[in-house]
Amino acid sequence: MLRRLLTGCLLIASLAAQADLDITVVGGSKRAQPIAVVPFQQAPGGAVDVAQIVAADLDRSGQFLSLARADMKGFDPLPVTEPQVDYRTWRALGQEALVIGQVQILPGGGAKTTAELYDVFRTQKIMTIEATATRATEWRSMAHKVADQIYEKLTGTKGIFDTRIAYVTSIQTGGRRQFKLIWADADGENPREIARSFEPLLSPSWSPDGRRIAYVTFEDGRSKIIIQTPATGEYVTFLGEKGINSAPSWTPDGTKLVVTLSFQKNADIYVIDLATKSRRRLTDSFAIDTSPTVSADGRTVAFLSDRSGTAQIYTMSIDGGEAKRLTCEGRRNEQPRFSPDGKTLALVNYNGSGYRIGLVDIATGVMRLVSDGPLDEGPSFAPNGAVVIYTRQGSSGAELATVSTDGSIRQRLRHTGDVREPAWAPYTKP
């Protein structure tokens, strides 16, 4: 019981060495919208096939079904400008939307993409999209930006293709297990190492500007909270008090961390100023209080406590005061995470037969379960609030998965082995 609470309710187990993620859509909306993403006109030697990435992004959302390139062979030539668009033919192929574009290669390996989105049935152009890359390594990001704009225009929800995730893996080396904290694009590409250790790495938490990440390490035999800038590798040891230093969570203005410390008595929640390191104790209970998360307006902290005899979620003002129990459904509720708008709390619910991801409406307290179990954990909201990433048990160990907040669209992010502790970065990238 104690170990489970102090580690943020995550099982520390064998984690994967393989960094790449193989994403598979296992569910979808009741009617995925057909869309044709025509190969963009671009000179040979481009860093990536931009149109192919755009189509893959849209397919992976579960809300679109892109037309296979093999089914476009009847077009000669394929359209790259508006006068070449033949709406009747695309309509006959069952397409509702059409994307065409051109990629201009710039000096230094950069590029500029100009794409156009068409409504096939209304026979009209919906929008023109422009995105740029200053060097070859930014081409994928440029393609994701195009997909984000298409997604937002057609769904009304901001896209998340050009965002980042972090997660923990490990590898057995020399008779010891080496843990790695990895960051990657949301589609699993471009994995890069943030930190490595022969001790567990836990609780990665992105700063609101997406430039830093706080996490827990156990180097030198004791827990410490590290703050690191992934883009440069620069880091500082922010906290290393006697006892427990765990579960860092940023305030929305990026000036404070809310953490769990036990140097005074029990494990309690503290608010710590990043600039001065001045601290204020938020909870003072005989129980274990941990896993804090801060609402979007910075006014409310939700946290895990066993003060009622079982692990449940409580809320209280960040200025202090009375803690109010939020959850009652199920035997246990753990790992709270606020949605970007602060209206919903993702958590892990245990009902006696398995652990599943639940979403709680803060105003009403009503919970909806959106994953299948039996051992799901570690929820983290995407920056648009429409998707949750978490860990599930796959056939070969723990794997990452995502689910839309209405439960209709699910994905598996397959790994060779286990992977845990997912954290989705905000929109602003390092």
N, C-alpha and C positions, 0 to 999 in steps of 0.2 A: 504493500500500500504506500509506504513512505517513499520508496524508490520511484514508484510510478509517478507520484505527484511531483517530486523534485526534478524529474527529467522532463517536465512538461507533458507527462503522460505518454511519452513515446518509448517504444521498446528499442533498446540499444542492441543491435544484432549485426549479423554479417551483412555488409553493404557492398555494392558492386564496384568493380574496377572500371568497367566499361563506361565511358562518359557519354557516348552517343545515345540518343533516344529515338526509338522507332515508334512513331505515332500512328495509331489505328483508330478510326472512328467506329465505335461499336453501337452507336445509336444515332438518331437523327430526328429532325423535325418531321411532322406528319407529312409535309410536302416540301421537299427541298426544291428551291427555285432553279430551273435549268438556266445555265449561263454559258455562253461561248467566249472563251478567252483566246483570241486568235494569236498565233505567234507574232511577236512584235518584230518590226523591221529593225535590225541592228547589224552593224558591221561584224565580220568575223573577228574572233579574238576577244569577244566580250567576256567579262569575268564570270557571268552566270546567264542562264536563260531567264530573263526577267518575267516574261509572260507565264512560263512554266511555274515559277514560284508563286505568282499571283493566283493562278488556278489552284495550286496545291493549298494555299492559304484558305481560299474560299471553300474548297471541298472539306478541309479539316474543320471548318466551323460547324458542319453538319446542317447548315441552312441553305447551302448551294450545291448543285451538282454540275460540274463543268463538263462540257462536251469533249470527248476524246479527240485527239488530233487526227487519229485515223479516220474519223467521221467527217473531217474537213477536207478530205482529198479531192472532192468534186469541185472545189473552188480553184480557178486559175485566172488571175492570181488571187491569193487571199487578200482581203481588204486591209489597207493600212491608212487610208484617208477616207473622209466622209463620202465623197462622190462614188466610191467603190462599194459602199454598203448596199446590198440587195436584201431588203427586209423580207421579201416574200420567201426567199430561199431559206433564210434563217428561221422564219416562222414555220416553214414546212418541216424543218428539222426539230421542231418542238422547243425552240429556244425562246426564252422570255427577255433575256438581256444579252447584250453583245459588248465585248471590250476589244478595241483595236489600239495599236500604239506604235511608237517609234522610239528607239534608243539611240541617242547621239553620244558617241565616245568623245570625251574631253581630254585635253593634255594631262599627263600625270596619272593616267589610269582612271580618272573620274568619268562620270556619265550623267546625262540628263534624259529622263524618261518623260514623254508626253503621251498620255493615253486618253481615250475617249470612251465614255459609257453611253450605250444606246438602249432605249426601250423598243424592243422589236415589235410589239403589238400596237403601240402608239406611233410607231415610225418616227421617232424623234430622238435627238441627242439629249441626254440628261445632264452630262457634265463633262468638262475637260479637266484632266488631272496632270499635275506636274510634280516631279520629285527628282532630286539630284543626289549624286554621290561624288565626293571630292577625291576619292581613291578607290582602288579595286576592292579593298576589303569592305567597302560600304555598299556594294551593289545589292547584296541581299537585303540590307536595311531599306534601300531605295525601293526595291520590289515590295517589301512589306508595307511601306508607306502608301504605295499605290493600292494594294489590297485593302488597307485600312479605310481609305477614302471611299472605295467602292462599297465596302461592307456598311459603312455608316450611312451612305446615301440610300442604300436599298433596304436597310433594316431600321434606321433611326437610332441605332446604338453604336457608340464609338468602338472602333476596332481595337484589337489587342495583338495583332500580328507583329508589330514592331515594338515589342516589349521583351523583357528579360525574366528569367526564372533563376533561382538558386536552389541547390539541393546537395545532400551529403552522400558520398559513396565511400567505399573502402576497397583495399586490395591486400591480399595476403602476400607478404614479402619477407623473406629471411626468417620465417617462423613467427612473424608478428603481423598484426593487422594494421594497415596504414589507412587512416581516414583522410578524405579530401572533401573540401567545400568547393563546389563547382558553380559557375554561372554560365548561362547559355541563352541563346535566343529562344523565344517562346516555342518555336518549332523544333527545338533540340539541337539546332546547328550551332556551330562556333563555340563549343564548350571550352571554357578556360578555367584554370585553377585559381582559386582565391587563397586557400590555405591548405596545408597538409599537417598531419600529426599522427603519432602512434597512440594517442589518446582520443577519445570521442570528441567530435565537434557537434555542437547542438545549437538549436534555436536561432538560425539566421533571421535577421530582421532588417529590411531595407529602410534607409532614411527617406523622408518624404520627397527629397529632390532626386532620389535614385542614384546618388553619387557615392554613398557610403553604406556599409553593411555592418551591423553589430552581431556578434555571435559569441558562443561560450566554448572555451577550450579548457582542457584539464592538464596542460603542460605543468611540469614540476610537481605533479601529484595533487594539485588543488585547482578548483574552478576559478576561471577568470573571464571577464567580459572584454572582448577585443572590439575595437572599431577600426575598420579597414576601408580604404578606397580601392576597389577592385581594378580600376583603370590604370592605377599607378603602382599598386602593391603596398603603398604606404599604410602603416598601421600603428596604433597605440594601444597599450593595455589600459583600459578605462577603469576597471575595477578589479581588485584582487583581495578583498577582505577575508578575514578568517571565516571559515564556514562556507555557506552557500552563496555563490554569485551566479544568478541564472535568469533566464527568461526575459531578455531585454525587449522593450517595445518603445518606439519613438512617439513623442507627441507630434501632432500635425504640423506645428511650426518648426520642428526640427531642433529645438533648443534644449530638450530634456529627454532623458530615458526613464522609463518606468520599469523597475526591475524587482527581483526577489532577492533579499539578503537575509542572513541568519546570524550575523555577528553579535547582535544584541541579545536575542532570546530565541524565539521561534522563527520560522521562515515567514517573513512579512513583506508587504509591498512598500517600496520606497520610490519617491520621485526625485531624480538627481539632475541638477543643472549641468549641461555639458561644458559650459565655459568656466564655471567656478567650482564645480563638483560639490556644491552645497546640496545637502540632502534633506528631505522631509519624509518622515515615516507616515504612510497612508493608512496601514492597518496595524492593529495591536491586538492580536487574538491568540488564544491558547492553541489554535488550530494551525494547520499549514495553509498559507495563502500564496498562490503562485500563478503563473501564466497570465500576467496582466495584458490587456489590450485597450487602446485608447480610442474613443469615438472620434469621428471626423471633425467635430467642432471643438475637440480638446477638453470637453467638460466632464466626460464620464469615463470611468475605468471599469471594465468588466474583468473578473478574475475567477480562478478556481480556488475553492476552499472546501475543507472537510469539516467545517465547524458544526454542521448539522448531523455528522456521523457518517455521511457518505459524500463523495465528491460531487459538488454542484457548482453552478455558476452564480455569482453575485455581482451586483453593480453598486457603485458609489460615486459621489462627486470627486473629481480630482483634487478639490480643495479640502477633502475630508468629510467626516460625518458618518451617518448610519449606512451600513451595508445592507442592501436589500436582495433577498434571494430571487433570482430570475427563473430558474428551472426547477421543475418538479417531476416532469415526465421521464420515466425510466429509472433504473437503479443508480446510474451515474451519468454525469455530463461533464465533459472535460474539454480542454484546449480551445477556449473561446477566441474568436477573431472577428473584429468589427468589419462590416462592409465599408467600401469607400464613402458611401453617403451616411453611414452611421445608423441606418434604420434597421439593419439586420445583423444578427450574430451567427456566424458559422461555429459549429462545435462538434464534438464526438459524443454520441449518445449510446449508452449501453442499456439494453432492455432485458438482459438475462440470457439472450441467445446469441448476441453478437454486437460488435461496435460498428456504428453507421454514422455517416455525416448528416447532421441536422442543421436546419436554418430556422432561427427563432426571430419572429417579429418583435422588436423591442417594445413597441407600443402596446401590443396585445398579449405578448408572452406565448403566442401560438407557435408550435414547432412543426416543421415539415421535414421528413426524412427523404434525402435525395440520392443516397447510395445504397447498395445492396448488402454490404458487409461480406464476410463475418468479422473482418478485422481491418476496418478503415480508420485512418487517423491523420493528423497533421493538416487540417484544412487551411487554405490561404486564398483570399479573394483575388481575382484578376482586377486590374485597375478600373475596368468599366463596371465592375460589380455584377456582371452577368454570368460569370463562370467561377467555379471553385476548383483549385487543384488540391489533391490530397494523395495519401498513400493507401494502396489496397494490396491484398495478398494475391499474387498471380500464381501461375503454375510452377514457376521457378523461383519464387520468393517475392519480396515486397517490390512493387512497381508504382510509378506515378500514374495518376489518372485525373481526368477532369470531368466535371459535370456542370451543365447549365443550371442556373438557379431554379428553373422550373422543372428540372429533372429529366427533360426530354432528350438532351443530347449528351452523350458520354463518349469519352476517349480513353484509350489505354496508351501510356507512354512507356513502351517496353524497354527493358534493360537486361543485360546479362547479369543476373544475380539480384541483389536487393539495392534499393535506393530509398532514402528517407529525407525528412525535414524539408519539404518544399516551401519556398517563399516566393511569391510573385512580386516583382518590382513595380513601382509606379511608372507612369508614362515617361517622365523625364529620365533619359538614359544617361549612364555615366559617360 
